[in-house]
Amino acid sequence: MIQSIYTDGACSGNPGPGGWGVVVYFSDGSRHELGGADRQTTNNRMEMQAAIAALNFLTKHSTDAIELYTDSEYVRKGITEWITGWKKKGWKTSTGKDVVNKDLWQELDLLNSKQVQWRYVRAHAGNEGNERCDAIARAFSLGKNPQLAQVQTSQTINPDKLESLTIKTSFKSVETEPAALKLDTTQSAPLLTNVATFEPMTDPQSLTPDTVEGAPREVKVAQLRDTVEALRIADEIAQKGYLITSSELADLMDVNASAVTSRGDNWVWRNWAVSRVRREGNQILWQLERLS
């Protein structure tokens, strides 16, 4: 049973390359992650696209009332407050102009239901679901191909429910297991929530620190912003004495988990001394200490 859903969107440049992310939490503790990208978009459209993907996922899963968390007040207030007036006015604003992003608002309206309780969560405040969605969305916006957690389900996709959900993109869709649908993305393509990854605009390795010089300025600035945010998080972890797992540390450093565990029990990363503290079950816990 679905317990809660988190959504987030990101855009490098605004407008520019964008990405969205969704994390679905189940009552048994498992999670299912979705993500996608658009070559030319805005942050608000990606926030909305994430919510659309989340609601579309719900159409294939019978569930009780669930909480859907977004860090976009634009999305939350739009779908819970403003949309009533827009519909009465024929999707026009008080000045008589078309509602911005009308196409996506109409899709959200069709998919929304009384079982969805829209919740606001403050961005970058340490909330696990929000932070993970943000990481997925940012990765896609930068042309990366993040690893997504996927839960196998027995539900099948109803094509009739997907016809209206389109996203203009030149990214190539990639099948996830089990192989179910193939997609020709030379045209506007159905937004398939079981398609988890996209072939990036450029080789993901081209966005590493060693070769990022050739990337567009907005991409480099976005990557720098992500780096600064990661360093801020590392400082907070060290100051408050939090212990983090190998996979969490790997995400923070933007490396594979094996690159963490292969370094030994004590080593230095940027401004921090990293020490192995103990093992809990199958997880290794690490501590960060700020170097003077």
Residue, then its C-alpha position, 0 to 999 in steps of 0.5 A: m500500500i502506498q504511504s506517501i509520495y514526494t515530487d520535485g522539479a529542477c531546471s538549469g537556466n529557467p528556462g533551460p534543460g529540466g528534470w523531475g523526480v518522484v519517490v513513492y513510499f510504501s507501507d512495507g518500507s520499500r520505495h519506487e522512484l521515477g524521473g524524467a527530463d525535458r530539453q527546454t522547459t521551466n522549473n514550474r513546469m518540471e514541478m508540475q510534471a513531477a506531480i502529474a507523474a505521481l498522480n498517473f502512478l496512482t491511477k494504476h494502484s488502488t489505495d486509500a487517501i495518501e499525502l503528496y508532498t511538494d516543495s512548490e507552493y505554486v503547485r500546491k496552491g494552484i491545484t487546491e485553490w486557484i484552479t477553481g477560479w481558472k476553470k470558472k473563467g475558462w482557464k483565463t486569469s482575472t486579466g483575461k489572459d490564458v493561465v500560464n502552463k494551462d496544458l499541464w494544469q488541465e492534466l493535473d486537474l484530470l488526474n487529481s482526486k479526493q484521495v490525494q491530500w496535497r502537502y507542502v514541504r520546505a525544500h533543502a530542510g533535510n526531509e529524506g523524500n524531498e532531498r531524494c526527489d531533488a537529487i533525481a530532478r537535478a541529475f536529469s536536468l544536468g543530462k545525467n542518468p541517475q540510478l532509480a529504485q524500482v519496485q516490481t508491480s503486477q499492474t499493467i499500464n492502461p494506454d488510454k490513461l496515458e494518451s494525454l500525458t505528453i512531454k516534448t523531448s529528444f531524449k531516448s527512452v530506456e526500458t526498465e525491467p521487466a521490459a514492457l513498452k518501447l517508445d519512439t521519442t522522435q515525436s512527442a512521447p507518452l510520459l511513461t512512469n515505468v520508464a525510469t531513465f533517459e539517454p542524456m543530451t551529452d555523455p554523463q561523464s562530460l559533466t564531471p569536474d575534469t571536463v565540465e569546462g566545455a559545458p554551457r555556463e548554466v550547466k556549470v553554474a548549476q553543478l557548482r550550486d549542487t557542489v556548494e549544497a553538498l558541502r553545506i550538508a557535509d558541514e551540518i552532518a559534521q557539526k551535529g555528529y550525525l552518522i551516515t551510511s556508505s550509500e548516503l556518503a557516496d551520494l553526498m560525494d557523488v561517487n559509487a558506493s564502492a569508492v567509499t568502502s574501498r578507501g579504508d577506515n580513515w581518510v580525508w575528503r575535501n574539508w573533512a576527516v571521514s572515519r568508519v564508526r561501526r556496522e549496523g546490520n548490513q550497513i557501515l556507518w561513517q562520521l565526518e569531522r571538520l578539519s581545522 
